[in-house]
Amino acid sequence: MNMLSILLIAFFLLPIGTQAEPVMEVITVHNRPPEELRPLLLPLLESTDQVVANGDSLIVKTEAERMPMIANLIRKLDNPLNNLLITVIQSRDITAEQLNAGINFDINVPINHPGQPRGYAQGYYNQAQGRNNIHNSQTIRTLEGVPAHIKAGNAVPITNYQVYPDAYGYPYQNRSTQYIEATTGFEITPRLAGQQVELEAAPWSNRFNYQGNIETQSANTTIRANLGEWVELGGVAESGQSDGTSTFGYNREAVRNDLRILVKVDRVN
């Protein structure tokens, strides 16, 4: 066998390509949930790479030379979550412009039960209500990306009476009592984007008026605002007029209701 034949046989016996052996590593994350990091990693991986979220860690299977790059990327994405302080005011007498200009408004009255907060939360609630003005302020502390919920108010018993004829035709009275809630609160999810915050917010306010009826206001919106700045989520503007006569003459009363929903988010790390 000549030298050329030996070289040809050796060439065809060599593998066409060399594929690196995959390696597997368990990488512990300390700040963010693995389920949150995995979708961020997937678009950056090769088709043969695999990432599995498991408890407080990510299981990564890839080529040995790619493992340091993926591990470094996970460490960069696993940055600490920010603590945020969210304040919501529902008021007839104050605007976002006035609050940003430094007008003082008391929001530091603590409550013992801030309405079953989710995530890390500490709540404060303050309410002042007169015949022509309403102030509701609520504050909650939460982590970015974690929904926060706060609710405060009271429940009023309402007794219902129903009269039925019995078997002999005599009236029979049935009485039942139910509790009607009138609460003020909000559900809000904050997400940071640099020095701004994106808010998915759903505030509401239910109040018993002087006639015993419930006045309701609510909103559901997504906005972006600067950190530390008051913004107006929405409001209700109503006006009305009532006329009447009495023994002493003619009465006319004008009523106006301008209730605003204001929100501010501060970073408190």
Sequence and secondary structure as in RCSB ss.txt:
>XXXX:A:sequence
MNMLSILLIAFFLLPIGTQAEPVMEVITVHNRPPEELRPLLLPLLESTDQVVANGDSLIVKTEAERMPMIANLIR
KLDNPLNNLLITVIQSRDITAEQLNAGINFDINVPINHPGQPRGYAQGYYNQAQGRNNIHNSQTIRTLEGVPAHI
KAGNAVPITNYQVYPDAYGYPYQNRSTQYIEATTGFEITPRLAGQQVELEAAPWSNRFNYQGNIETQSANTTIRA
NLGEWVELGGVAESGQSDGTSTFGYNREAVRNDLRILVKVDRVN
>XXXX:A:secstr
  HHHHHHHHHHHS SS    EEEEEEE SSS HHHHHHHHGGGS TT EEEEETTEEEEEEETTTHHHHHHHHH
HH     EEEEEEEEESS  HHHHHTT       B S  SS  SS  EEEEEEE SS EEEEEEEEEETTS EEE
EEEEEEEEEEEEEEE TTS EEEEEEEEEEEEEEEEEEEEEEETTEEEEEEEEEEEEE TTS EEEEE  EEEEE
ETT  EEEEEEEEEEEEEEEETTEEEEEEEEEEEEEEEEEEE  
